[in-house]
Amino acid sequence: MSAHASQSAQQVATTFIGDDDVARLSRWPAAVQALRQAYSQPMTPDMVPPRVMARGQGFWLRGLCAISPSGEYMGCKLIAASPRIHRASYLISLFDQRTMDLVALIDGNRVTGIRTAATAVVAVDLAAPKRPLRVAVIGSGFEARSQLEALLSVRTVASAAVFSPTPASRERFAASFHADHGLDITAAPSPQEAVAGADVVICAARSRDEQPVIRGEWLSPGMTVVSIGSTLPEQREVDEATLARADLIVADMPEEVAHDTGDALAAVAAGVDVVGKLVSLADVASGSVPGRRSETDIVLYKSVGSALQDVVIAEMLYRAALASGRGATMPATIMTIDK
């Protein structure tokens, strides 16, 4: 193909959606609904391939690509991160499936939290009892806050308890949710006390030394546990007993959960049949597999994040930007060519 290949006359401009616009355009119920709809539609493995990661000395670049089952868009999220210097940046590129045009570039920083929390809520809604829920939250940071806000947007929460190692942090977390949502929420002095009596346990707080922050011995029959904080082999969030006690492990990316997360690797090394318990969130959302087989089952939702989630949220944001006039039209874009 010549370097002077023709450009489509109908090529659309590229919209840049920055972090502030992402915050203004996103709505939890819409995000949860978009992801539940996406996961319930037929998809082939080729539409959501495994992520790839290039590693340097103390930093890495990860790429996640997916084709949305909506038939409209496809995209890729790039994450550049350096744990050594505590810095990261996220970029989502969104292409039109029908024209191949680059329609949007989106700051993926806030998108990561939105899609993680909204997807977890899809899993919780499918697995947890259909009644007002008692919720335990382990962690008081951005991810923990997003998880609880997303859940509150689609389910009634009767009461909640939060544990964070720093007393002032858990007190602030509880006070803000009581003030903003009228939630009956307490700051628990220990993770065990937070978990006791809960229907749903949201874990969004890896320890600094990568020791598990949830112990299987704390769990009771019927609980639904969410683990979203450990996505790499060197990371830990829940212990081996948690995976051993789980009757069902629902995963957004089953192969990656089984082979690339520290929690699963440690459980397998301890003799737990993790693969035998694993089912995909897509199978649960589509109705192929029940979210739980009995009221006493312990169900663990284990997430590593998926490009499908990023692309579904990105296309939701792009549609909202077009409808509201938000976002910035870029003065130039890449050329889509006839090839």
Helices and strands as residue ranges (DSSP letters): E 15-17, H 19-25, H 28-40, G 45-47, E 52-55, E 60-67, E 73-82, E 87-96, E 102-107, H 109-127, E 133-138, H 142-154, E 157-163, H 167-181, E 185-187, H 191-195, E 200-203, G 216-218, E 224-227, H 240-245, E 248-251, H 254-260, H 262-269, H 274-277, E 278-280, H 281-285, E 299-302, H 307-324, E 328-329
